[in-house]
Amino acid sequence: MEIPLVHTYHTLYEYYTHYIFGSRFVSAGKKIAAAISKFYCEKCNALIVPTRKVEDILYSYGVDQTMNIIPTGLELDKFYRGNYSDEDLEFMRENFGIEKSDFLCVYIGRIAEEKSIDLLIDMFSKIKDENFKFMIVGRGRILDDLKKQAENLGISDRVIFTGEVPHDKVAAYYQMGDVFLNASISETQGLTFVEAMAAKTPVVARYDLNLEDLLVKNEAGLVYKTEEEFINSIMLLKEDKEFREKIIENAFAASQDYTAQKFGERVEEVYKKTIEEYDSRESFTIFRGEKFLQQIRRWTSLKSSGRSPWSK
């Protein structure tokens, strides 16, 4: 078609090669993922990545391409407090056997090896207070293994596995929680962190480079590197109400930088610049470039209004 190619690299394939090559060939799989990524990225006229972490990894692959760091945008309004009443959330907690006096930790996402949920369960087991509960929301192939782990650790009565929940109810599960836990270091950005921040549920996450801009710089959540730091972070959020409120306020403010509207505006700027810099050819006219931008503006407008971008 002889038009500029813009690629968004938002999945670190090296973390998922075990699904294809198996555990015996992880090293070879990572090298293949790196080679394919380098080959494809260098064919693009512009490259978008969601975080500095992804930028650094692509540079380590040998990608010789300027990158535009643009965090993925989300429709955050569905996660805001007020969509569910306190009574609704209390009723849901009661249905899972969670008392008002209980402190509920939640994990929401895929149940997969790279999410390191087994590490969360192991560290959570060191908290001996019976009023601490851990709700794991989602489905995946290692779900039964995690249930057995909780049973072997003697905490199956404090760990709740919900399985898959309706997509339109996910926000309620964030809001039910007193703290959101995560131990994954395979995230390119951590969209569930942003969702929790928008839901005003404090985040406690295992340190990773992608959290520097999201949590650390904004004082919008707590990060840990050790089991001791994990437990201390949870206890701090439980016991220090003033500190907890500060984290919640900072996190909600920081989440507003990750809306679909802001994402659309930033991406449009990259598209504009790419079109302007593209070495014009006979088959590529200004009209076609403007028409392309009009489609992007229409998509952004429809997304922000809640309508389908594919509707006529």
DRENDO-1510 file (C-alpha; in Angstrom, 1 decimal, always signed):
<recs>
REC; n; res; u; v; w
REC; 1; MET; +0.0; +0.0; +0.0 .
REC; 2; GLU; +3.1; +2.2; +0.3 .
REC; 3; ILE; +1.9; +4.0; +3.5 .
REC; 4; PRO; +3.9; +4.4; +6.7 .
REC; 5; LEU; +3.8; +1.6; +9.2 .
REC; 6; VAL; +3.4; +2.3; +12.9 .
REC; 7; HIS; +3.7; -0.6; +15.3 .
REC; 8; THR; +2.8; -0.8; +19.0 .
REC; 9; TYR; +4.9; -3.3; +20.8 .
REC; 10; HIS; +2.9; -4.1; +24.0 .
REC; 11; THR; +3.7; -7.8; +24.7 .
REC; 12; LEU; +7.1; -9.1; +25.9 .
REC; 13; TYR; +7.0; -12.3; +24.0 .
REC; 14; GLU; +10.1; -13.7; +25.8 .
REC; 15; TYR; +8.0; -14.2; +28.9 .
REC; 16; TYR; +5.6; -16.4; +27.1 .
REC; 17; THR; +7.8; -18.7; +25.0 .
REC; 18; HIS; +7.2; -21.6; +27.4 .
REC; 19; TYR; +3.7; -21.9; +26.0 .
REC; 20; ILE; +5.1; -22.7; +22.6 .
REC; 21; PHE; +8.5; -24.3; +23.2 .
REC; 22; GLY; +8.0; -25.9; +26.7 .
REC; 23; SER; +10.1; -25.4; +29.7 .
REC; 24; ARG; +13.1; -27.3; +28.2 .
REC; 25; PHE; +13.7; -24.7; +25.4 .
REC; 26; VAL; +12.9; -21.5; +27.2 .
REC; 27; SER; +16.4; -20.0; +26.4 .
REC; 28; ALA; +16.1; -20.8; +22.7 .
REC; 29; GLY; +12.6; -19.5; +22.7 .
REC; 30; LYS; +13.7; -16.2; +24.1 .
REC; 31; LYS; +16.4; -15.8; +21.5 .
REC; 32; ILE; +13.8; -16.5; +18.8 .
REC; 33; ALA; +11.4; -13.9; +20.3 .
REC; 34; ALA; +14.2; -11.3; +20.4 .
REC; 35; ALA; +15.3; -11.9; +16.8 .
REC; 36; ILE; +11.7; -11.8; +15.4 .
REC; 37; SER; +11.0; -8.7; +17.5 .
REC; 38; LYS; +14.1; -6.9; +16.2 .
REC; 39; PHE; +13.4; -7.9; +12.6 .
REC; 40; TYR; +9.8; -6.6; +12.7 .
REC; 41; CYS; +10.4; -3.4; +14.7 .
REC; 42; GLU; +13.1; -2.2; +12.4 .
REC; 43; LYS; +10.7; -2.6; +9.4 .
REC; 44; CYS; +8.4; +0.1; +11.0 .
REC; 45; ASN; +8.4; +3.8; +10.3 .
REC; 46; ALA; +7.5; +4.5; +13.9 .
REC; 47; LEU; +7.4; +2.4; +17.0 .
REC; 48; ILE; +5.2; +2.8; +20.1 .
REC; 49; VAL; +6.0; +1.2; +23.5 .
REC; 50; PRO; +4.0; +1.5; +26.7 .
REC; 51; THR; +6.9; +1.9; +29.2 .
REC; 52; ARG; +10.6; +2.5; +29.6 .
REC; 53; LYS; +10.9; -1.2; +30.5 .
REC; 54; VAL; +9.8; -2.3; +27.0 .
REC; 55; GLU; +12.0; +0.4; +25.4 .
REC; 56; ASP; +15.1; -0.9; +27.3 .
REC; 57; ILE; +14.3; -4.6; +26.4 .
REC; 58; LEU; +13.9; -3.7; +22.7 .
REC; 59; TYR; +17.2; -1.8; +22.8 .
REC; 60; SER; +18.8; -4.9; +24.4 .
REC; 61; TYR; +17.5; -6.9; +21.4 .
REC; 62; GLY; +19.5; -4.5; +19.2 .
REC; 63; VAL; +16.5; -2.6; +17.8 .
REC; 64; ASP; +17.9; +0.5; +16.2 .
REC; 65; GLN; +14.8; +2.6; +16.2 .
REC; 66; THR; +13.6; +5.7; +18.1 .
REC; 67; MET; +10.7; +4.7; +20.3 .
REC; 68; ASN; +7.6; +6.7; +21.4 .
REC; 69; ILE; +6.6; +5.8; +25.0 .
REC; 70; ILE; +2.9; +6.0; +25.2 .
REC; 71; PRO; +1.1; +4.1; +28.0 .
REC; 72; THR; -2.0; +2.1; +26.9 .
REC; 73; GLY; -5.2; +3.9; +27.6 .
REC; 74; LEU; -8.2; +2.5; +29.5 .
REC; 75; GLU; -11.9; +3.4; +29.9 .
REC; 76; LEU; -11.5; +4.0; +33.6 .
REC; 77; ASP; -14.9; +5.4; +34.5 .
REC; 78; LYS; -16.3; +1.9; +34.9 .
REC; 79; PHE; -13.8; +1.4; +37.8 .
REC; 80; TYR; -14.7; +4.6; +39.7 .
REC; 81; ARG; -16.1; +4.5; +43.2 .
REC; 82; GLY; -19.8; +5.3; +43.2 .
REC; 83; ASN; -20.7; +2.7; +40.6 .
REC; 84; TYR; -21.4; +0.4; +43.5 .
REC; 85; SER; -22.9; +1.4; +46.8 .
REC; 86; ASP; -21.2; +0.4; +50.1 .
REC; 87; GLU; -24.2; -1.8; +50.7 .
REC; 88; ASP; -23.6; -3.6; +47.3 .
REC; 89; LEU; -20.0; -4.2; +48.2 .
REC; 90; GLU; -20.8; -5.4; +51.7 .
REC; 91; PHE; -23.4; -7.8; +50.4 .
REC; 92; MET; -20.8; -9.3; +47.9 .
REC; 93; ARG; -18.2; -9.6; +50.7 .
REC; 94; GLU; -20.8; -11.4; +52.9 .
REC; 95; ASN; -21.6; -13.8; +50.1 .
REC; 96; PHE; -17.9; -14.9; +50.1 .
REC; 97; GLY; -17.9; -15.2; +53.9 .
REC; 98; ILE; -15.9; -12.1; +54.5 .
REC; 99; GLU; -16.6; -10.3; +57.7 .
REC; 100; LYS; -16.6; -6.5; +58.2 .
REC; 101; SER; -13.6; -6.9; +60.5 .
REC; 102; ASP; -11.7; -8.8; +57.8 .
REC; 103; PHE; -8.9; -7.2; +55.8 .
REC; 104; LEU; -9.3; -8.4; +52.2 .
REC; 105; CYS; -6.4; -8.6; +49.8 .
REC; 106; VAL; -7.3; -9.2; +46.2 .
REC; 107; TYR; -5.5; -10.4; +43.0 .
REC; 108; ILE; -7.4; -10.0; +39.7 .
REC; 109; GLY; -6.1; -11.4; +36.4 .
REC; 110; ARG; -5.1; -14.5; +34.5 .
REC; 111; ILE; -4.1; -17.5; +36.6 .
REC; 112; ALA; -0.8; -18.3; +34.9 .
REC; 113; GLU; +2.8; -19.2; +35.8 .
REC; 114; GLU; +4.3; -15.9; +34.8 .
REC; 115; LYS; +1.9; -14.0; +37.2 .
REC; 116; SER; +3.8; -15.5; +40.2 .
REC; 117; ILE; +0.6; -16.0; +42.2 .
REC; 118; ASP; +2.2; -18.9; +44.0 .
REC; 119; LEU; +4.7; -16.4; +45.4 .
REC; 120; LEU; +1.8; -14.3; +46.7 .
REC; 121; ILE; +0.1; -17.2; +48.3 .
REC; 122; ASP; +3.4; -18.3; +50.0 .
REC; 123; MET; +4.1; -14.8; +51.3 .
REC; 124; PHE; +0.5; -14.3; +52.4 .
REC; 125; SER; +0.7; -17.5; +54.4 .
REC; 126; LYS; +3.3; -15.8; +56.7 .
REC; 127; ILE; +0.5; -13.4; +57.9 .
REC; 128; LYS; -1.0; -15.4; +60.8 .
REC; 129; ASP; -3.8; -13.1; +61.6 .
REC; 130; GLU; -7.1; -15.0; +60.8 .
REC; 131; ASN; -8.8; -11.7; +59.9 .
REC; 132; PHE; -6.6; -11.4; +56.8 .
REC; 133; LYS; -8.2; -12.9; +53.7 .
REC; 134; PHE; -6.9; -13.3; +50.1 .
REC; 135; MET; -9.3; -13.3; +47.2 .
REC; 136; ILE; -7.9; -14.6; +43.8 .
REC; 137; VAL; -10.1; -13.6; +40.9 .
REC; 138; GLY; -9.7; -15.2; +37.5 .
REC; 139; ARG; -9.2; -18.4; +35.7 .
REC; 140; GLY; -6.3; -20.3; +34.2 .
REC; 141; ARG; -4.5; -23.6; +33.8 .
REC; 142; ILE; -2.7; -23.5; +37.2 .
REC; 143; LEU; -5.8; -22.8; +39.3 .
REC; 144; ASP; -5.9; -26.3; +40.8 .
REC; 145; ASP; -2.2; -26.2; +41.6 .
REC; 146; LEU; -2.8; -22.9; +43.6 .
REC; 147; LYS; -5.7; -24.4; +45.4 .
REC; 148; LYS; -3.5; -27.4; +46.5 .
REC; 149; GLN; -0.8; -25.0; +47.5 .
REC; 150; ALA; -3.2; -23.0; +49.8 .
REC; 151; GLU; -4.4; -26.3; +51.3 .
REC; 152; ASN; -0.8; -27.6; +51.9 .
REC; 153; LEU; +0.0; -24.3; +53.6 .
REC; 154; GLY; -3.0; -24.6; +55.9 .
REC; 155; ILE; -4.7; -21.4; +54.7 .
REC; 156; SER; -7.4; -22.7; +52.4 .
REC; 157; ASP; -10.0; -21.2; +54.7 .
REC; 158; ARG; -8.4; -17.7; +54.2 .
REC; 159; VAL; -7.8; -17.9; +50.4 .
REC; 160; ILE; -10.9; -17.5; +48.2 .
REC; 161; PHE; -10.8; -18.6; +44.6 .
REC; 162; THR; -13.7; -17.0; +42.7 .
REC; 163; GLY; -12.9; -18.4; +39.2 .
REC; 164; GLU; -13.9; -16.3; +36.3 .
REC; 165; VAL; -16.3; -13.5; +37.0 .
REC; 166; PRO; -18.5; -11.4; +34.6 .
REC; 167; HIS; -16.5; -8.8; +32.9 .
REC; 168; ASP; -19.0; -6.0; +33.8 .
REC; 169; LYS; -18.6; -7.0; +37.5 .
REC; 170; VAL; -14.8; -6.9; +37.7 .
REC; 171; ALA; -14.7; -3.3; +39.0 .
REC; 172; ALA; -16.8; -4.4; +42.0 .
REC; 173; TYR; -14.1; -7.0; +42.9 .
REC; 174; TYR; -11.4; -4.3; +42.9 .
REC; 175; GLN; -13.6; -2.2; +45.2 .
REC; 176; MET; -14.3; -5.1; +47.6 .
REC; 177; GLY; -10.6; -5.3; +48.3 .
REC; 178; ASP; -8.7; -3.4; +51.0 .
REC; 179; VAL; -5.5; -3.8; +49.0 .
REC; 180; PHE; -4.6; -5.1; +45.5 .
REC; 181; LEU; -1.6; -7.5; +45.4 .
REC; 182; ASN; +0.6; -8.5; +42.5 .
REC; 183; ALA; +3.9; -10.3; +42.1 .
REC; 184; SER; +4.3; -10.5; +38.3 .
REC; 185; ILE; +7.4; -9.1; +36.7 .
REC; 186; SER; +6.3; -10.1; +33.2 .
REC; 187; GLU; +4.1; -7.0; +32.7 .
REC; 188; THR; +4.8; -4.5; +30.0 .
REC; 189; GLN; +2.8; -1.9; +31.8 .
REC; 190; GLY; +0.5; -3.4; +34.4 .
REC; 191; LEU; -3.1; -2.5; +33.4 .
REC; 192; THR; -4.6; -4.1; +36.4 .
REC; 193; PHE; -2.6; -1.7; +38.6 .
REC; 194; VAL; -4.1; +1.2; +36.8 .
REC; 195; GLU; -7.6; -0.3; +37.2 .
REC; 196; ALA; -7.0; -0.8; +40.9 .
REC; 197; MET; -5.7; +2.8; +41.2 .
REC; 198; ALA; -8.9; +4.1; +39.5 .
REC; 199; ALA; -11.0; +2.0; +41.8 .
REC; 200; LYS; -9.2; +3.6; +44.8 .
REC; 201; THR; -7.8; +0.3; +46.0 .
REC; 202; PRO; -4.2; +0.6; +47.2 .
REC; 203; VAL; -1.6; -1.4; +45.2 .
REC; 204; VAL; +1.2; -3.5; +46.7 .
REC; 205; ALA; +3.3; -4.8; +43.8 .
REC; 206; ARG; +6.6; -6.6; +43.4 .
REC; 207; TYR; +9.3; -4.2; +42.1 .
REC; 208; ASP; +9.8; -4.0; +38.4 .
REC; 209; LEU; +11.1; -1.2; +36.1 .
REC; 210; ASN; +7.6; -0.5; +34.7 .
REC; 211; LEU; +6.5; +0.6; +38.2 .
REC; 212; GLU; +9.0; +3.4; +38.4 .
REC; 213; ASP; +6.8; +5.8; +36.4 .
REC; 214; LEU; +3.5; +4.3; +37.5 .
REC; 215; LEU; +3.8; +3.9; +41.2 .
REC; 216; VAL; +7.2; +4.9; +42.6 .
REC; 217; LYS; +7.5; +8.4; +41.1 .
REC; 218; ASN; +4.0; +9.3; +41.9 .
REC; 219; GLU; +4.0; +7.7; +45.4 .
REC; 220; ALA; +0.9; +6.0; +44.1 .
REC; 221; GLY; +1.4; +2.5; +45.6 .
REC; 222; LEU; +3.9; +0.4; +47.5 .
REC; 223; VAL; +6.5; -1.9; +45.9 .
REC; 224; TYR; +8.4; -4.7; +47.5 .
REC; 225; LYS; +11.5; -6.8; +46.8 .
REC; 226; THR; +11.4; -9.1; +49.7 .
REC; 227; GLU; +8.9; -11.1; +51.7 .
REC; 228; GLU; +9.4; -8.8; +54.7 .
REC; 229; GLU; +8.7; -5.7; +52.6 .
REC; 230; PHE; +5.6; -7.4; +51.2 .
REC; 231; ILE; +4.2; -8.0; +54.7 .
REC; 232; ASN; +5.2; -4.6; +56.0 .
REC; 233; SER; +3.5; -2.8; +53.1 .
REC; 234; ILE; +0.2; -4.6; +53.7 .
REC; 235; MET; +0.4; -3.9; +57.5 .
REC; 236; LEU; +1.2; -0.2; +56.9 .
REC; 237; LEU; -1.8; +0.2; +54.6 .
REC; 238; LYS; -4.0; -1.5; +57.2 .
REC; 239; GLU; -2.8; +0.4; +60.3 .
REC; 240; ASP; -1.9; +3.9; +59.0 .
REC; 241; LYS; -5.2; +5.4; +57.8 .
REC; 242; GLU; -3.7; +8.8; +56.9 .
REC; 243; PHE; -0.9; +7.2; +54.9 .
REC; 244; ARG; -3.5; +4.9; +53.2 .
REC; 245; GLU; -5.6; +7.9; +52.1 .
REC; 246; LYS; -2.6; +9.7; +50.8 .
REC; 247; ILE; -1.7; +6.7; +48.6 .
REC; 248; ILE; -5.3; +6.4; +47.4 .
REC; 249; GLU; -5.4; +10.1; +46.4 .
REC; 250; ASN; -2.0; +10.0; +44.7 .
REC; 251; ALA; -3.0; +6.7; +42.8 .
REC; 252; PHE; -6.3; +8.0; +41.6 .
REC; 253; ALA; -4.7; +11.2; +40.3 .
REC; 254; ALA; -1.9; +9.2; +38.6 .
REC; 255; SER; -4.5; +6.9; +37.0 .
REC; 256; GLN; -6.0; +9.9; +35.1 .
REC; 257; ASP; -2.9; +9.9; +32.9 .
REC; 258; TYR; -3.9; +6.5; +31.5 .
REC; 259; THR; -7.3; +7.3; +30.0 .
REC; 260; ALA; -8.4; +6.2; +26.5 .
REC; 261; GLN; -8.8; +9.9; +25.5 .
REC; 262; LYS; -5.2; +10.8; +26.4 .
REC; 263; PHE; -3.9; +7.7; +24.7 .
REC; 264; GLY; -5.7; +8.6; +21.5 .
REC; 265; GLU; -4.3; +12.2; +21.6 .
REC; 266; ARG; -0.7; +10.9; +22.1 .
REC; 267; VAL; -1.0; +8.3; +19.4 .
REC; 268; GLU; -2.5; +10.8; +16.9 .
REC; 269; GLU; +0.5; +13.0; +17.4 .
REC; 270; VAL; +2.8; +10.1; +16.5 .
REC; 271; TYR; +0.7; +9.3; +13.4 .
REC; 272; LYS; +0.8; +13.0; +12.3 .
REC; 273; LYS; +4.6; +13.2; +12.7 .
REC; 274; THR; +5.1; +9.9; +10.9 .
REC; 275; ILE; +3.0; +11.0; +8.0 .
REC; 276; GLU; +4.8; +14.3; +7.8 .
REC; 277; GLU; +8.2; +12.7; +7.9 .
REC; 278; TYR; +7.4; +9.9; +5.5 .
REC; 279; ASP; +9.2; +10.0; +2.3 .
REC; 280; SER; +6.3; +10.9; +0.0 .
REC; 281; ARG; +5.7; +8.6; -3.0 .
REC; 282; GLU; +3.5; +8.8; -6.0 .
REC; 283; SER; +0.9; +6.5; -4.6 .
REC; 284; PHE; +0.8; +8.3; -1.2 .
REC; 285; THR; -1.1; +11.6; -1.3 .
REC; 286; ILE; -1.8; +14.1; +1.4 .
REC; 287; PHE; -5.5; +13.2; +1.0 .
REC; 288; ARG; -4.8; +9.6; +2.0 .
REC; 289; GLY; -2.8; +10.8; +5.0 .
REC; 290; GLU; -5.6; +13.2; +6.1 .
REC; 291; LYS; -8.2; +10.5; +5.7 .
REC; 292; PHE; -6.2; +8.1; +7.9 .
REC; 293; LEU; -6.0; +10.8; +10.6 .
REC; 294; GLN; -9.8; +11.4; +10.3 .
REC; 295; GLN; -10.4; +7.7; +11.0 .
REC; 296; ILE; -8.1; +7.9; +14.1 .
REC; 297; ARG; -10.0; +11.0; +15.4 .
REC; 298; ARG; -13.3; +9.2; +14.9 .
REC; 299; TRP; -12.1; +6.1; +16.7 .
REC; 300; THR; -10.9; +8.2; +19.7 .
REC; 301; SER; -14.2; +10.1; +19.8 .
REC; 302; LEU; -16.3; +7.0; +19.8 .
REC; 303; LYS; -14.2; +5.2; +22.4 .
REC; 304; SER; -14.5; +8.2; +24.8 .
REC; 305; SER; -18.3; +8.3; +24.3 .
REC; 306; GLY; -18.7; +4.6; +25.0 .
REC; 307; ARG; -19.8; +3.7; +21.5 .
REC; 308; SER; -18.2; +1.0; +19.4 .
REC; 309; PRO; -15.4; +2.3; +17.1 .
REC; 310; TRP; -16.6; -0.2; +14.4 .
REC; 311; SER; -20.2; +1.2; +14.3 .
REC; 312; LYS; -21.2; +3.2; +11.2 .
</recs>
